[in-house]
Amino acid sequence: MAPRPRREDPEDDGRTIVNMNVEGMPWYDRAAAERQERDDNGGSHYQMTKEEQRMYTWAAIRAGLLVVLIFASVFGAFIAFCDFIWFR
């Protein structure tokens, strides 16, 4: 059986997956945290328009009503099953 070739580890591309600069840890750097907060709250913040807010709100209400309708239908079908079939 031939040996498998060694797999090389991927190179570090410099991206941050999770920021580990958490207050209370020994390596916490307050200046870096403030700099990161300023960068996060910079010009890249997207503000929704009133029309977009209405669309998202209406979509959330419709989704909630759909879930309520499904649960009510299943509950009604269960009550009908109990009344007409099970308890006869």
N, C-alpha and C positions, 0 to 999 in steps of 0.2 A: 504494500500500500504506500503510495507516494505521499510525502508530507505536504500539508497545505501551506501555501505561501502566507507569510505574516501579513496581517492587515495593518496598514499604517493609520495612525491616529489623525483625525482631521485637524487642519491648521486652525488656530484661533483667529477669527475674523474681526474681533474687537466689539462685537455686539453685546449689549447687556440684556440678558434674559430676565433676571430678577435683580433689583437693586437691593443689595444686602447692607446698605448704610442705614441701619435701624437705630433709633434713639434707645439708649440703654446698653448697647453692646460696647465692648471695649474698643473696637475700631471705629466707633461713630465719629464722623467728621461733620461738625455743624456747618462749616463754610460750604462744604460740598453739597449738603442737603439744601441749604438756602439757594445755591446756584442752580441746583436741579429744579427746585420749585419755581424759580424765576423762568427757567427754560420751559417748564411744563405750562406755565400760565402766560406764555408769550403770545405772539401774533398768530399762532397756529390754532387758537381756540375758535371753534365753529359755533356760531350762534344761529339757532333755528329761527325761521320767520314765523309769524303768527299762523300763516296757512299751514306750514309744516307741523307746527305744534297741534293744530286742530286735526290734521290728518293722522298723526301718531296717536292722539287721544282717542279719536273715533275708532281707529283700528284696535286699540287696546280694549275699548268698551265692547266692540263686536266680538273679539276673541273671548272675553269673559262671559258674554251672553251666550256664546256658542257652547262653552263648557257647562254653564248652568242648564241650558236646554238639553244637552246630552244626559246630564245627571238626572234631570227631572223626567226625561223620557224613560230612562232605565228604571227609575223608581216607580213610575206609573205602570210600566210593563210588569214589574214585579208584583205590584198590588193587584193588577188584573189577573196575573197568573195565580196568585194566592186565592183570589175571590172566585174565579170561574173554574179552575182546574184542581188545585191542591185541596181546598177546604170543602169540596162537594160531598 
